[in-house]
Amino acid sequence: DSGTSLLADEDYEYKLAGVLVHAGVAQGGHYYSFIKDRSPGSEEKWYRFDDEDVTPFDPSLIEVECFGGKVKKETKWPNGQVHTVESEQYANALMLFYEKVKPTDIPPPKEDETKDQKKVPIPKDLVMTTGYDVFEPDVKLSNVTHQWQTFLFDAEFQAFLKGLLGLCRMSNVIDTRDQNPNEGKESAWKRAVVQ
């Protein structure tokens, strides 16, 4: 005999309170939401949240807006002929949010139940953590790797390296006419880089 078996059927009623929609394909798309206003006195008001745009929404259109598939669009021409075009709708509900119609209050435990429960002492040397310290080294390493890859594969940096390597190859072909005989090979190379 579980606690849920004591609840009436009305305790299992839920109403739709929001829909998260993905418009697009698996490789990319756009997300937006339809959310019911839950403030008192606005039971049937819904809104579409699309980035910075928040607009009223008619909940009777949820099926049309959220279930993808083929959509037929009819256009009536001036001569009276009706032209029908069928197209694919790429907007689909990704996640549904429900709220309980009749909230259930959890009854406080009876005195005899609380007496039977043994309190487990918390060790004084127990260190509480949010888990942040466990993931911090991996996140830092990932960020540094990303920064280096962004820097190393940047087109401007690649062009700089190519020019620098070209100068290094040219260091053997420096015009000796301008070279001071007392000056070493290293100084000639430095002069070539500066030019």
Order of alpha helices (4+ residues) and beta strands (2+ residues): beta-beta-beta-beta-alpha-beta-beta-alpha-alpha-alpha-alpha
